[in-house]
Amino acid sequence: MNIARLAARLAVGATAAAVATTAVAAPAQAGAKQPGTRSLAAVLTADKSGFDHNSRDFDVLTKAVLTVLQAKPDSPVKVLTDGTVALTAFVPNDYAFRELVRDITAAKKLPGEKAAFDAVAGLGVDTVEDVLLYHVVPGATIDRKAALKADGAELATALGASVEVDVKHCWYGRQVRLVDADTSDRDARVVRYDINKGNKQIAHAVDRVLRPIDLP
């Protein structure tokens, strides 16, 4: 798909997004230790490797967040830098972004991390901002235990559109998937849980970028 056309469709989809009403949070326990305030931005920027060959880290995501905040310092994405605000983020790893770019450009091979970022940045800062916000669930610290019990829950994202939790039973146990607005793409799967555990802001790595509209 042409990058300009994709950006236009994403912008329209974000404007028309419907707000979900259900959030899932781990229940507080009496006498439990108060969560820390390390932000997810601090976790992401702690990795100084830059674009590399490790498809399981978050170089593309980190660069996307920093690019949005540089262009729009007051963007809602800034919440990722405030560890006093509870939220859960589903963070696409580098492989997820490479798969997204291969899909939307119909490339035969996976692009490298820098090429993937350049293609994502080519969508425009407003579109990148919308996509990032679609991965953030504000107001709730949803840990692995809570997520595995949340089958069917609709999570209200910072963008306004919702994602649905789909818990599948597999041979190795239970797997959390996220059903986004795109009905034609495989649902994102959580591949790593509880990043920044013990803090108000927690993240789970996913192997696909969530899409706020239904792309062909």
C-alpha positions as CSV (number, residue, x, y, z in Angstrom):
1,M,0.0,0.0,0.0
2,N,1.2,3.5,-0.8
3,I,2.6,5.2,2.4
4,A,0.6,8.4,1.8
5,R,-2.6,6.6,1.4
6,L,-2.0,4.5,4.5
7,A,-1.3,7.7,6.5
8,A,-4.5,9.3,5.3
9,R,-6.5,6.2,6.2
10,L,-5.0,6.0,9.7
11,A,-5.8,9.6,10.3
12,V,-9.4,9.1,9.3
13,G,-9.6,6.0,11.5
14,A,-8.2,7.8,14.5
15,T,-10.7,10.6,14.2
16,A,-13.6,8.2,14.1
17,A,-12.4,6.0,17.0
18,A,-14.9,4.9,19.6
19,V,-14.0,5.0,23.3
20,A,-14.0,1.7,25.1
21,T,-15.3,1.4,28.6
22,T,-13.6,-1.6,30.2
23,A,-10.2,-1.6,31.9
24,V,-8.5,-4.4,33.7
25,A,-6.2,-3.9,36.6
26,A,-4.5,-6.2,39.1
27,P,-6.4,-6.0,42.4
28,A,-4.6,-4.1,45.2
29,Q,-3.7,-6.2,48.2
30,A,-3.7,-5.0,51.8
31,G,-0.2,-4.3,53.0
32,A,1.3,-4.7,49.5
33,K,4.4,-2.7,48.6
34,Q,3.6,0.6,46.8
35,P,4.5,0.5,43.2
36,G,7.5,2.4,42.0
37,T,7.6,5.4,39.7
38,R,10.2,4.4,37.1
39,S,8.7,5.4,33.7
40,L,8.5,3.3,30.6
41,A,10.4,6.0,28.7
42,A,13.3,5.5,31.2
43,V,13.2,1.7,30.5
44,L,13.2,2.2,26.7
45,T,16.0,4.8,26.6
46,A,18.2,2.8,28.9
47,D,19.1,0.7,25.8
48,K,21.8,2.7,24.0
49,S,22.5,0.2,21.3
50,G,20.5,2.0,18.6
51,F,19.4,0.1,15.5
52,D,21.0,-3.3,15.5
53,H,20.2,-7.0,14.7
54,N,18.3,-7.8,17.9
55,S,14.7,-8.2,16.7
56,R,13.4,-8.6,20.3
57,D,14.3,-5.2,21.6
58,F,12.6,-1.9,21.0
59,D,14.9,0.3,19.0
60,V,12.3,1.3,16.4
61,L,9.7,2.0,19.1
62,T,12.1,4.1,21.2
63,K,13.1,6.2,18.2
64,A,9.4,6.7,17.3
65,V,8.5,7.9,20.8
66,L,11.5,10.3,20.9
67,T,10.6,11.6,17.4
68,V,7.0,12.4,18.4
69,L,8.1,14.1,21.6
70,Q,10.7,16.2,19.8
71,A,8.2,17.3,17.2
72,K,5.3,17.7,19.7
73,P,6.6,18.2,23.3
74,D,3.0,18.3,24.7
75,S,1.8,15.1,22.9
76,P,-0.2,12.7,25.0
77,V,2.7,10.3,24.3
78,K,4.5,12.2,27.0
79,V,2.7,10.2,29.6
80,L,5.3,7.5,29.0
81,T,7.8,9.8,30.7
82,D,5.8,10.3,33.9
83,G,6.2,7.3,36.1
84,T,3.7,8.6,38.6
85,V,0.9,7.9,36.1
86,A,-0.4,4.3,36.0
87,L,-0.7,2.7,32.6
88,T,-0.1,-0.5,30.7
89,A,1.6,-0.4,27.3
90,F,1.8,-3.2,24.7
91,V,5.1,-2.5,23.1
92,P,5.9,-3.8,19.6
93,N,9.4,-5.2,19.4
94,D,11.6,-4.4,16.4
95,Y,10.4,-7.5,14.6
96,A,6.8,-6.3,14.8
97,F,7.7,-3.0,13.1
98,R,9.7,-4.8,10.4
99,E,6.7,-7.0,9.7
100,L,4.4,-4.0,9.6
101,V,6.5,-2.3,7.0
102,R,6.9,-5.4,4.9
103,D,3.2,-5.8,5.0
104,I,2.2,-2.3,4.0
105,T,4.9,-2.0,1.3
106,A,4.4,-5.6,-0.1
107,A,8.2,-6.1,0.2
108,K,9.5,-9.6,-0.2
109,K,12.0,-9.4,2.5
110,L,12.0,-8.0,6.0
111,P,13.6,-4.5,6.1
112,G,16.3,-3.6,8.6
113,E,15.5,-1.7,11.7
114,K,16.6,1.7,10.3
115,A,14.6,1.1,7.1
116,A,11.6,0.1,9.1
117,F,11.8,3.2,11.2
118,D,12.2,5.4,8.1
119,A,9.1,3.9,6.6
120,V,7.1,4.4,9.8
121,A,8.3,8.0,10.1
122,G,7.3,8.5,6.5
123,L,3.7,8.1,7.7
124,G,4.0,11.5,9.4
125,V,4.4,12.5,13.0
126,D,0.6,12.7,13.7
127,T,0.0,9.2,12.4
128,V,3.0,7.8,14.3
129,E,1.6,9.5,17.4
130,D,-1.9,7.9,16.9
131,V,-0.4,4.4,16.4
132,L,1.7,4.8,19.6
133,L,-1.3,5.9,21.6
134,Y,-3.2,2.9,20.4
135,H,-0.8,0.7,22.3
136,V,-1.2,2.5,25.6
137,V,-4.0,1.7,28.2
138,P,-4.0,4.6,30.7
139,G,-5.1,4.3,34.3
140,A,-4.4,0.6,34.9
141,T,-1.4,-1.5,35.7
142,I,-2.2,-4.8,34.1
143,D,0.3,-7.4,35.0
144,R,0.6,-10.9,33.5
145,K,-1.6,-12.5,36.1
146,A,-4.4,-10.0,35.5
147,A,-4.0,-10.2,31.7
148,L,-4.4,-14.0,31.7
149,K,-7.7,-13.6,33.5
150,A,-9.0,-10.9,31.2
151,D,-10.3,-12.9,28.3
152,G,-12.9,-10.9,26.3
153,A,-12.1,-7.6,28.1
154,E,-12.2,-4.4,26.0
155,L,-9.3,-2.1,26.8
156,A,-9.7,1.6,26.3
157,T,-6.5,3.0,24.7
158,A,-5.1,6.5,24.9
159,L,-6.1,7.0,21.3
160,G,-9.8,6.4,22.0
161,A,-10.3,3.1,20.1
162,S,-10.3,-0.2,21.9
163,V,-8.4,-3.5,21.8
164,E,-9.8,-6.8,23.0
165,V,-8.0,-9.3,25.1
166,D,-8.2,-12.8,23.7
167,V,-6.7,-15.5,25.9
168,K,-6.0,-18.7,24.1
169,H,-5.2,-22.1,25.6
170,C,-2.1,-23.6,24.0
171,W,0.0,-26.7,24.6
172,Y,2.4,-24.8,26.7
173,G,-0.3,-22.9,28.7
174,R,-2.3,-19.7,28.1
175,Q,-1.4,-17.1,25.6
176,V,-2.6,-13.5,25.5
177,R,-3.5,-12.0,22.1
178,L,-4.8,-8.6,21.3
179,V,-7.6,-8.1,18.8
180,D,-7.2,-4.7,17.0
181,A,-9.3,-3.0,14.4
182,D,-7.7,-4.8,11.5
183,T,-9.6,-7.9,10.7
184,S,-7.3,-9.1,8.0
185,D,-4.0,-9.2,9.9
186,R,-2.9,-11.8,12.4
187,D,-3.6,-10.7,16.0
188,A,-0.6,-9.5,18.1
189,R,0.7,-12.0,20.6
190,V,2.3,-11.1,23.9
191,V,5.8,-12.5,23.8
192,R,7.2,-11.0,27.0
193,Y,5.4,-10.0,30.1
194,D,5.9,-7.5,33.0
195,I,8.5,-5.2,31.6
196,N,9.2,-2.6,34.4
197,K,7.4,-4.9,36.9
198,G,6.9,-3.3,40.4
199,N,6.2,0.1,38.9
200,K,3.0,2.0,38.1
201,Q,3.9,1.8,34.4
202,I,4.2,-1.7,33.1
203,A,4.6,-3.1,29.6
204,H,4.2,-6.3,27.6
205,A,6.1,-6.9,24.4
206,V,4.0,-7.9,21.3
207,D,5.1,-9.4,18.0
208,R,2.8,-7.2,15.8
209,V,2.0,-3.5,15.7
210,L,-1.6,-2.9,16.6
211,R,-3.6,-1.2,13.9
212,P,-6.3,1.3,14.8
213,I,-8.2,0.8,11.4
214,D,-9.0,-2.1,9.2
215,L,-6.5,-2.2,6.4
216,P,-7.0,-4.3,3.2
